[in-house]
Amino acid sequence: MQFIRAGRARRFASLARSAAHHPELPPCAEAVPGLVAVNWWGVFMPAGTPKAVTEKFHTDLVKAIQDAEVKKKFADLGVEAVYNTPEQFVAFIKSEMAKYAKLIREAGIKVE
């Protein structure tokens, strides 16, 4: 965002249309067909963490993300904080792994 604000870079697309963040920008897939650019953050917990602990943490995290000051901090960075359930996040991670595994295979990328 510092480069955009300084006029040294500009946005040409966004992940999705957003009334809150640059509503004039088209979604990536519309600006460059086939392009999917997703920047995400997630919180991971150790395998075997009791479900009650995971649920309590999730509840508290959602509450924090909904806080007006936290929303403003994210907005200042040019992002919109969103959240989903732990189960949805696991499904997302699995889909990301499958997507990039396919890309790596098709591109013939090898570890050096």
N, C-alpha and C positions, 0 to 999 in steps of 0.2 A: 504494500500500500504506500510506503514512503516514496517509491519511485513514481507511482501513479499521481500521488498528490503533488510531487515536485515537477510533474510534466515530463519526466524522463522515460516513462513507459505508459502504454495505454491498454485498456482492456478491449478485446474484440468480441468476447462471448462470456457467458456464464454457464454454470451447471444447469440451471433452470431459470425460467423467468421469475423475477422476484420484485414485488412492489417495494420492498424495503431497501434493496441493494441494486442500484443501476437498472431500473426497469426498462431502459431503452436497449439493453443488450439482449441479443438473441441467445437461446441455448446453444451450447457447443455443437450438438448434433445438427442444428439448423445452420449454423455458421460454416461448419466444415463437416459435411455428411460423413458419418461413420466415426467421427471423433468423439470419444468419451473421456473426459478429463475430470477425475474426481480426486479431490483432496479431502482426506478425512482423518479424524483422530478417534481413538477408541481407548477404553480403559479395560485392561485385562486383569484377571485374578488368577491365582494358582489353581491348577486342576484339583478337584476335590474340595474346593471351598464349599462349606455348607450352604444350601439354597437359602436359608434364612439370612445369612450374612450377605450373600449376593443381592437378595431382594432389598434388604435394608440399605446397602450401599447404593443400589440403583435408585431407590426412592429419594435418598439424600442428594444424589448427583442431579437428578431431574429437578429437584427443588432449587438447587444452586444455579442450574442453567436457566431457569425461569426468572431468576432474580434480575431486576431492572439494571442494576449496576454491571452485572456479569454480561447481560445482553449488550449493553453499551460498549463494554470492552471488546467483545467480539465484533460488533458493528464497526468500531474504530479500526479494526484489523481488516475490515472488508468481508467478513464472513458472517454467516448466520448459524448460530448453534442449534443443532437439531439433535434429537435423541430417538431411540427406539427401545424395544425390550431386549433383554439379554439374548433371548432366543432369536430375535430378528438379527441381532448383531452377529451371532454365530453363523446364521444362514448367509449373511452378507460376506463374512470372511471366507466361508467355503466357496461362494461364487467368485470372489476375487481370486482365490487360489486357482480355481479351475480355469478362469479366464487367462491368467498370466501363464499357467502351465501350458495351455494350448498355444499361446503366442510364442513362448520360448521354443516349443517343439516345432511349430511351423517355420519359425525364423532360423532354426538350426543353431540356436545359441548354445555354446558349450562353456563350461567352467574352465578358466585358464589358471 
